[in-house]
Amino acid sequence: MRMTALALAATTLILGACGNTVEQRIGGAAVGAGTGAMVAGPVGAVVGGAAGALTGPSVTRTVRRASR
């Protein structure tokens, strides 16, 4: 369990550092990891965190555009 938490934290930090704004990436990773953890446990948390970090900025842009 501890190793999973460390892997999740490391993945979040690494993915959060690349790309658009860090807030969008970390926010997307957090939402994705939470959703993935509820659906598929620790493995889902890692996969969901990675997917959320990668798609976070595009989702944010789409929501901002739609709410104007």
N, C-alpha and C positions, 0 to 999 in steps of 0.2 A: 504494500500500500504506500509506504513511504517513497519507494522508487518511482511509483506512478505519479505521485504528487510532484516529485522533483522533475520528472520528465515533462509533465504538463507545464510546470513553471518555466523550464528551460525553453520549451517550444514556444510558449507565449512570448517570452522575451526576445527570442530570435526572430520570430515572425513580426513582432511589433516594431522591430527596428528597421524593417525594410519597407520602403514605399512611401505612400502618401503621408497622411498625418498619423502620428503615433496613436492619438486618441481614437481615431476611427478603427485602426487595426486592433488595438487592445480591446476596445469595446466589442468589436465583431468577434474576436477570439473568445472573450468571456461569455457572450451570448451563445456562441456555437458550442463551447465546451460544456456549458450548463445544459443545453438541449441534448447534446450527445450523451452526456452522463445519465440523463434521465431515460434515454431510449436504450442505450447499449452498454452502460457501465463505464469502466475506466478506458476501454478501447474507444468507445464512442466519444468520450470526453476529448481524447487526443485528436481524433479525426475531425470532430466538430469544431474544436479550437482552431485547427489548421484551416478548415474550410471557411470558418467565420473570419479569420484574419485575412484570408485572400479575397473574400467577397465583401468585406465590410465597407470599404470606400465606395464601391459601385452601388451598393444598397443605399448608403447614405446620400449619394448624389441623386439617385432615383427618387427617394422619399422627399428630398428638398425640392426637386423639380415638380413633383406631383402636388406638393402642399402650397405652391405659389398661387 
